Amino acid sequence: MNKSDSERIAGHLEKRGYKKSAEREKAGLVILVTCGVRQSAEDRIYGLVPKIKKENPKVKIILTGCLVNREDVKRRLNGYVDAWMPINKIFNFQFSIFNQFTNFQFSNKKQKDKISCDKDDYLSIKPKYSSKFSAFVPIGNGCNNFCSYCVVPRARGREVYRPAEDILKEIKCLVKKDYKEIILIAQNVNSYKSEITNYPLRQSDSEASKLQITNKSNPPAGGQNSKLKFINFSGLLKLINDIPGDFWIRFFTSHPKDMSDELIKAIAASDKACRHIHLPVQAGDDEVLKKMNRNYTVSHYKSLIKKIRRGLPDVSITTDVIVGFPGETKAQFNNTVKLFKEVKFDMAYISRYSPRPGTAAEKLKDNVSKIEKKRREEELMKILRKTALENNKKYIGKIVDVLVEGRNKRGEWYGKTETAKNVKLGIKNPPNSAGKQELGIRTIIGEFVKVKINKVRGFGLEGEIVK
């Protein structure tokens, strides 16, 4: 989400006449999109901001993102940061700059008047995409769940979702530009709901029955009843799948309490939705989940995994988990160990708990030592390496589609499967999109290629491009 927000900030400012500096040391303005989900991310800001100011004393610094409303952060960075701006107030950036920084001014009155006419909806900003073939497309912002450890509802506010028409318009433009991967993002994609103002959205009304559309009475002024039509995430997924073109659809993140049978069926029926589900579990013990305010049980989570694998046989499943949550006993942690062994995740992002200011969990005693948190993390990682390798071995000898992404520091070309498996490519005279044999990878970056997998690693695959 922060990467997507940064793209929208860049698009907004470049539209206003700003240009990206080739070197940070020569920039007149630096905007930092901060993350406050973990202490480590917060600590990086404390080191980075003074460094930027030291290397360029005249630079103006604006902070946005998760840390912008934290008074303790403002006190700590007092004298370094010139303006603090909530992420959903990007439209006010230019006015903030104009009002506070005398060396930043509008080029003319017409430009200032034009800015004042913008609608206050930062998700509608046209972004400056950082990739030529893969794009983040936010479908909403904010969260209503209030997990006890999480700052997001306080940092970003309650859930607000983009109209389906706006999302489809952005994706159609991307597909026309030959983008191959559309990544739908929101704090909880499962909660998506949009009023359809220009229904039908499809070319044929006969397809309407395939959408998940509900009617809701909305008596307008005058006492007459009208029917408003709403679409949920499954319906949105189907509409995106119907857009002509050769591209993948990914989405992040799903909440287990909202993961529905309907969505699983929608993914199974889609020829573009990637067979990869990221489903954060956070803990494998019911009592810990209750303290986290996750609103589901371990039994419910495991039943979801079974449904997903039944409906999507080749799916890869990834997750998030927190170790050392306040009060988590060794017995409770062992329940998470059991879950890892049973589910056999393809990947897991394991975090050591750190108290977040303003959250409910901050009031709980952080009584698991740093050493124990590290030990628990390492124990889960040991299981994960084993299960990930076992899952990857199933790919040996298979031919899979890979989206070529680039070249790593070792000079090895790489890409990704629809199941989110990283693939190192052995390339000899690779074919380009026209089927010609040419040396060099530039002809196929951002394109799909067929790859035969001949070797696997714990968290990746290796293979050769085939015709």
Phi and psi in degrees as a GROMACS rama.xvg file:
@    title "Ramachandran Plot"
@    xaxis  label "Phi"
@    yaxis  label "Psi"
@TYPE xy
-64.834  -35.3967  ASN-2
-64.7931  -42.7167  LYS-3
-64.3216  -42.9488  SER-4
-60.8866  -39.5672  ASP-5
-63.3712  -38.2348  SER-6
-64.3721  -37.1249  GLU-7
-73.0469  -36.5611  ARG-8
-62.1004  -46.4294  ILE-9
-60.8345  -43.5588  ALA-10
-63.0497  -41.5239  GLY-11
-64.0317  -46.8581  HIS-12
-72.6466  -35.8165  LEU-13
-67.3794  -32.5067  GLU-14
-64.2655  -28.9363  LYS-15
-87.1491  4.3217  ARG-16
103.535  0.0686674  GLY-17
-79.3079  153.628  TYR-18
-125.648  141.583  LYS-19
-69.0905  130.95  LYS-20
-76.5984  138.33  SER-21
-68.1075  -29.4263  ALA-22
-130.617  134.293  GLU-23
-60.5877  -34.1031  ARG-24
-64.4968  -20.0929  GLU-25
-105.83  4.53688  LYS-26
-73.9153  147.991  ALA-27
-90.3594  -23.1094  GLY-28
-143.437  131.905  LEU-29
-123.676  127.869  VAL-30
-114.286  125.888  ILE-31
-111.322  123.669  LEU-32
-93.2281  107.266  VAL-33
-91.3251  156.195  THR-34
-122.362  133.126  CYS-35
-119.573  18.077  GLY-36
-69.0363  -36.5028  VAL-37
-126.492  155.818  ARG-38
-63.7574  -35.8077  GLN-39
-61.5726  -38.2627  SER-40
-67.4528  -39.494  ALA-41
-64.8425  -41.6606  GLU-42
-62.8567  -33.6916  ASP-43
-62.0511  -36.1708  ARG-44
-65.4037  -40.4005  ILE-45
-62.6037  -29.5586  TYR-46
-85.4616  -35.4873  GLY-47
-74.7207  -43.5521  LEU-48
-61.0383  -50.9929  VAL-49
-60.8033  -34.2088  PRO-50
-63.188  -44.1867  LYS-51
-62.0344  -43.7654  ILE-52
-66.6773  -34.2507  LYS-53
-69.8346  -41.9441  LYS-54
-77.3503  -16.5592  GLU-55
-149.747  79.4411  ASN-56
-58.532  -26.6018  PRO-57
-86.9364  -6.98642  LYS-58
-67.5362  145.693  VAL-59
-99.0412  131.733  LYS-60
-115.586  128.404  ILE-61
-114.634  132.226  ILE-62
-107.574  136.018  LEU-63
-137.843  -174.784  THR-64
91.7801  -157.207  GLY-65
-67.7608  -25.019  CYS-66
-92.8824  -0.720687  LEU-67
-66.746  -26.8757  VAL-68
-98.0071  5.73726  ASN-69
-85.6585  115.452  ARG-70
-66.3254  -34.3961  GLU-71
-66.4033  -34.4208  ASP-72
-68.4547  -41.3682  VAL-73
-62.11  -40.5393  LYS-74
-65.0483  -40.4699  ARG-75
-69.4242  -32.6667  ARG-76
-103.315  16.0375  LEU-77
-59.7399  130.428  ASN-78
95.5682  -13.8757  GLY-79
-105.828  -40.6618  TYR-80
-93.7119  132.458  VAL-81
-92.0707  -25.582  ASP-82
-155.946  146.588  ALA-83
-118.022  127.507  TRP-84
-136.247  117.653  MET-85
-56.1603  143.985  PRO-86
-60.994  -32.1139  ILE-87
-82.0476  8.42102  ASN-88
-114.564  30.0386  LYS-89
-56.0183  -34.4136  ILE-90
-61.9976  -18.5399  PHE-91
-90.9141  -3.10508  ASN-92
-54.9249  -48.4172  PHE-93
-63.3688  -40.409  GLN-94
-66.0063  -38.3828  PHE-95
-61.376  -44.5656  SER-96
-64.1186  -45.2963  ILE-97
-62.3935  -40.7051  PHE-98
-77.8286  -30.6753  ASN-99
-104.551  -29.6546  GLN-100
-112.544  111.032  PHE-101
-69.1041  -21.034  THR-102
-88.9664  3.16563  ASN-103
-116.407  117.342  PHE-104
-137.739  155.923  GLN-105
-66.349  146.92  PHE-106
-69.972  -30.2747  SER-107
-162.31  168.526  ASN-108
-63.3192  -35.5262  LYS-109
-60.1985  -39.7191  LYS-110
-64.664  -42.2783  GLN-111
-64.5316  -43.0953  LYS-112
-63.0683  -37.7671  ASP-113
-64.5558  -39.9375  LYS-114
-64.9636  -37.9388  ILE-115
-67.3636  -14.1343  SER-116
-90.6156  -7.56359  CYS-117
-65.0369  142.204  ASP-118
-77.9782  148.189  LYS-119
-85.2792  69.8478  ASP-120
-144.109  95.3059  ASP-121
-66.7726  -23.2777  TYR-122
-69.6835  -15.0282  LEU-123
-85.9473  -5.27671  SER-124
-66.6935  136.91  ILE-125
-75.7751  119.558  LYS-126
-81.0828  162.736  PRO-127
-100.13  93.7602  LYS-128
-62.3995  136.047  TYR-129
-83.4634  -14.7817  SER-130
-120.091  152.907  SER-131
-94.1366  -4.53173  LYS-132
-138.11  -11.9178  PHE-133
-131.702  128.868  SER-134
-132.198  135.07  ALA-135
-80.5022  129.184  PHE-136
-124.172  101.823  VAL-137
-69.6975  132.914  PRO-138
-104.2  -7.60642  ILE-139
-173.646  177.215  GLY-140
-147.822  147.488  ASN-141
92.0126  172.677  GLY-142
-151.363  143.027  CYS-143
-106.129  1.75609  ASN-144
-82.4438  -31.7727  ASN-145
52.2813  53.3309  PHE-146
-59.238  141.246  CYS-147
-66.3342  -19.4955  SER-148
-98.2962  -4.33059  TYR-149
-107.92  137.524  CYS-150
-91.0052  -11.0918  VAL-151
-56.6694  -47.6645  VAL-152
-58.968  -33.415  PRO-153
-80.4965  -31.6119  ARG-154
-81.8897  -36.5368  ALA-155
-111.499  -12.2698  ARG-156
89.8634  -173.096  GLY-157
-75.8599  166.737  ARG-158
-64.7469  131.342  GLU-159
-134.051  128.945  VAL-160
-116.327  147.169  TYR-161
-76.1083  148.189  ARG-162
-61.0346  142.126  PRO-163
-56.7665  -38.0939  ALA-164
-60.3707  -39.7478  GLU-165
-67.0706  -41.8157  ASP-166
-63.6678  -46.4536  ILE-167
-64.0808  -38.03  LEU-168
-62.3988  -45.1389  LYS-169
-63.4396  -42.7449  GLU-170
-67.8892  -40.4102  ILE-171
-60.5057  -38.9947  LYS-172
-64.9  -40.4034  CYS-173
-64.9145  -42.4656  LEU-174
-65.3875  -37.3638  VAL-175
-62.5138  -29.4843  LYS-176
-88.6109  9.57975  LYS-177
72.8997  29.6628  ASP-178
-68.6788  141.027  TYR-179
-106.395  -12.6127  LYS-180
-139.401  119.908  GLU-181
-109.839  119.926  ILE-182
-111.7  107.011  ILE-183
-80.6639  129.721  LEU-184
-131.858  145.838  ILE-185
-169.268  162.871  ALA-186
-62.4672  -31.9813  GLN-187
-148.977  93.1181  ASN-188
-63.1425  -28.5952  VAL-189
-62.02  -24.9813  ASN-190
-85.5096  0.841835  SER-191
-56.1115  135.877  TYR-192
-151.712  134.034  LYS-193
-139.15  138.063  SER-194
-74.6627  136.095  GLU-195
-96.8969  111.324  ILE-196
-93.0156  -25.3408  THR-197
-117.868  46.54  ASN-198
-72.3093  139.386  TYR-199
-83.9493  149.071  PRO-200
-87.992  -18.9433  LEU-201
-91.0376  167.193  ARG-202
-72.4571  -24.9992  GLN-203
-124.496  129.292  SER-204
-64.9974  -24.1539  ASP-205
-65.0384  -19.2515  SER-206
-82.9421  -9.74858  GLU-207
-59.6895  -30.6874  ALA-208
-67.5384  -18.4443  SER-209
-81.4787  -14.632  LYS-210
-86.1972  152.193  LEU-211
-89.4337  88.4558  GLN-212
-119.627  133.997  ILE-213
-122.018  153.055  THR-214
-100.554  144.431  ASN-215
-139.463  123.849  LYS-216
-65.0039  137.875  SER-217
-142.983  85.0497  ASN-218
-65.9466  113.145  PRO-219
-79.0466  178.487  PRO-220
-59.5726  135.791  ALA-221
107.929  -11.1155  GLY-222
85.184  0.65358  GLY-223
-86.6007  141.646  GLN-224
-88.1725  139.459  ASN-225
-129.535  160.879  SER-226
-109.002  120.969  LYS-227
-97.693  136.732  LEU-228
-103.863  132.889  LYS-229
-119.562  148.927  PHE-230
-124.118  141.098  ILE-231
-100.694  -171.329  ASN-232
-66.4941  -38.1948  PHE-233
-60.4411  -42.82  SER-234
-64.7065  -40.9242  GLY-235
-61.6094  -42.1333  LEU-236
-59.7179  -40.5184  LEU-237
-66.4528  -39.7471  LYS-238
-64.4925  -41.0361  LEU-239
-67.0364  -39.9312  ILE-240
-60.6282  -29.3408  ASN-241
-78.1079  -10.6359  ASP-242
-68.7046  124.059  ILE-243
-60.6528  140.129  PRO-244
143.141  165.258  GLY-245
-106.006  93.4201  ASP-246
-153.278  159.897  PHE-247
-98.8411  152.593  TRP-248
-118.091  121.545  ILE-249
-116.323  163.941  ARG-250
-153.412  146.808  PHE-251
-145.382  140.25  PHE-252
-122.419  153.533  THR-253
-97.9745  142.845  SER-254
-101.406  130.095  HIS-255
-54.2716  -34.1513  PRO-256
-69.3059  -19.121  LYS-257
-112.602  0.453177  ASP-258
-73.1937  116.286  MET-259
-107.19  159.48  SER-260
-60.4278  -36.5223  ASP-261
-59.7503  -42.2864  GLU-262
-68.6079  -40.8366  LEU-263
-59.1658  -42.9806  ILE-264
-65.7961  -37.313  LYS-265
-65.279  -39.3891  ALA-266
-66.949  -43.308  ILE-267
-62.0011  -33.9231  ALA-268
-83.0457  -10.48  ALA-269
-89.5641  137.404  SER-270
-93.7555  0.912411  ASP-271
-118.803  -21.4277  LYS-272
-70.0173  127.009  ALA-273
-68.4499  143.618  CYS-274
-83.733  66.0396  ARG-275
-147.13  122.924  HIS-276
-120.073  121.138  ILE-277
-98.0354  113.137  HIS-278
-129.719  91.1746  LEU-279
-60.7528  126.977  PRO-280
-98.2795  -36.0642  VAL-281
71.9667  -36.7483  GLN-282
-161.713  155.939  ALA-283
-108.316  22.6732  GLY-284
-129.924  132.222  ASP-285
-62.1202  -39.925  ASP-286
-66.437  -40.3466  GLU-287
-66.4428  -41.6331  VAL-288
-60.2024  -37.8329  LEU-289
-65.2694  -42.9091  LYS-290
-64.4067  -30.1298  LYS-291
-77.6922  -10.8447  MET-292
61.5413  45.768  ASN-293
-88.5101  -19.0032  ARG-294
62.769  36.4691  ASN-295
-155.251  165.579  TYR-296
-109.454  167.526  THR-297
-62.0576  -39.7288  VAL-298
-60.0672  -43.2855  SER-299
-62.5009  -42.5784  HIS-300
-62.1733  -45.2881  TYR-301
-66.185  -33.8188  LYS-302
-67.1767  -34.4377  SER-303
-64.0464  -43.6585  LEU-304
-59.3455  -42.1363  ILE-305
-63.7015  -42.4347  LYS-306
-63.5348  -42.4463  LYS-307
-63.3537  -45.8682  ILE-308
-71.0424  -28.2055  ARG-309
-71.0175  -41.7842  ARG-310
-80.9449  -26.5737  GLY-311
-130.961  82.0321  LEU-312
-57.6795  -32.3405  PRO-313
-99.463  18.4336  ASP-314
-71.0188  149.634  VAL-315
-107.389  141.918  SER-316
-122.765  125.22  ILE-317
-119.853  163.048  THR-318
-152.092  170.586  THR-319
-117.809  146.322  ASP-320
-147.759  145.714  VAL-321
-113.452  128.775  ILE-322
-106.967  147.061  VAL-323
77.023  29.2253  GLY-324
-62.0945  146.856  PHE-325
-48.7007  125.429  PRO-326
85.1706  -2.65156  GLY-327
-67.6669  115.064  GLU-328
-82.0908  169.05  THR-329
-64.0438  -35.7184  LYS-330
-65.427  -40.6214  ALA-331
-67.6913  -39.9032  GLN-332
-62.5434  -38.0184  PHE-333
-62.2561  -26.2757  ASN-334
-67.2539  -34.4156  ASN-335
-67.956  -38.6162  THR-336
-58.798  -45.8307  VAL-337
-60.6313  -41.8575  LYS-338
-62.2483  -43.4455  LEU-339
-60.3417  -42.3587  PHE-340
-67.6332  -33.8822  LYS-341
-78.4065  -45.8396  GLU-342
-75.4491  -35.2638  VAL-343
60.0303  65.959  LYS-344
-64.5578  150.26  PHE-345
-80.3247  -30.647  ASP-346
-159.279  148.888  MET-347
-143.116  137.052  ALA-348
-101.59  104.861  TYR-349
-99.8553  124.641  ILE-350
-117.817  140.816  SER-351
-85.0267  128.816  ARG-352
-58.2025  134.857  TYR-353
-134.971  134.464  SER-354
-61.3297  136.846  PRO-355
-113.291  123.194  ARG-356
-55.4542  134.908  PRO-357
89.6473  -6.58595  GLY-358
-92.0929  160.898  THR-359
-64.341  -35.8877  ALA-360
-69.1283  -19.0881  ALA-361
-60.9397  -27.4802  GLU-362
-77.7591  -14.2306  LYS-363
-84.071  151.528  LEU-364
-74.5113  122.932  LYS-365
-79.6108  79.631  ASP-366
-101.17  10.3753  ASN-367
-99.7211  123.434  VAL-368
-66.31  158.101  SER-369
-61.0599  -37.7147  LYS-370
-64.0215  -42.4953  ILE-371
-68.5682  -38.7278  GLU-372
-60.2657  -43.5251  LYS-373
-63.7725  -41  LYS-374
-62.3891  -42.3677  ARG-375
-66.5124  -39.4534  ARG-376
-60.6012  -45.8367  GLU-377
-65.0736  -34.9069  GLU-378
-66.117  -42.1012  GLU-379
-67.5939  -37.9275  LEU-380
-62.9187  -36.3734  MET-381
-62.5971  -42.9813  LYS-382
-66.8574  -43.2996  ILE-383
-60.7766  -43.5164  LEU-384
-58.3965  -38.4831  ARG-385
-70.2031  -48.5446  LYS-386
-69.4206  -36.2988  THR-387
-64.0835  -41.3238  ALA-388
-64.7636  -42.9462  LEU-389
-59.4652  -43.5578  GLU-390
-65.5769  -38.8356  ASN-391
-69.2976  -29.1604  ASN-392
-61.9211  -22.6263  LYS-393
-67.2238  -15.6889  LYS-394
-86.0305  -13.2309  TYR-395
-56.3494  127.124  ILE-396
85.1377  -10.4227  GLY-397
-82.5231  151.682  LYS-398
-104.005  121.627  ILE-399
-126.163  156.229  VAL-400
-80.6219  135.352  ASP-401
-130.095  132.692  VAL-402
-90.3495  114.132  LEU-403
-72.0055  126.577  VAL-404
-108.856  -29.3345  GLU-405
158.762  -151.137  GLY-406
-133.307  134.83  ARG-407
-86.74  -179.193  ASN-408
-64.8756  -22.1834  LYS-409
-87.5155  3.80868  ARG-410
83.2601  10.9263  GLY-411
-92.8273  135.096  GLU-412
-82.0728  146.216  TRP-413
-146.821  164.333  TYR-414
-158.275  -164.235  GLY-415
-143.792  143.038  LYS-416
-85.5786  170.324  THR-417
-67.0156  -19.6448  GLU-418
-88.3814  13.6272  THR-419
67.6901  27.797  ALA-420
-89.9153  127.923  LYS-421
-73.6354  134.132  ASN-422
-126.023  126.257  VAL-423
-90.8353  128.188  LYS-424
-101.597  128.428  LEU-425
-89.0257  112.709  GLY-426
-119.565  126.46  ILE-427
-128.335  109.786  LYS-428
52.9579  62.5042  ASN-429
-67.9343  147.551  PRO-430
-77.8311  144.063  PRO-431
-91.3898  -174.12  ASN-432
-64.2763  -21.2462  SER-433
-89.9155  0.390644  ALA-434
87.3752  4.90389  GLY-435
-85.2335  153.587  LYS-436
-91.4805  119.886  GLN-437
-139.12  146.239  GLU-438
-75.8833  146.281  LEU-439
97.7806  149.049  GLY-440
-92.6046  -13.3788  ILE-441
-56.5119  -27.3706  ARG-442
-71.3905  -17.757  THR-443
-124.253  2.67967  ILE-444
-61.7825  130.848  ILE-445
83.2487  13.723  GLY-446
-121.994  159.46  GLU-447
-84.4389  135.806  PHE-448
-131.576  154.58  VAL-449
-87.846  129.981  LYS-450
-130.628  130.557  VAL-451
-93.8264  121.068  LYS-452
-80.2986  124.945  ILE-453
-123.029  -3.771  ASN-454
-156.154  146.085  LYS-455
-129.045  152.288  VAL-456
-124.014  176.987  ARG-457
-56.7292  -43.8902  GLY-458
-126.525  34.1531  PHE-459
-172.814  170.858  GLY-460
-124.501  161.364  LEU-461
-133.608  146.276  GLU-462
-167.582  176.103  GLY-463
-114.936  139.809  GLU-464
-67.2712  134.448  ILE-465
-118.589  160.214  VAL-466
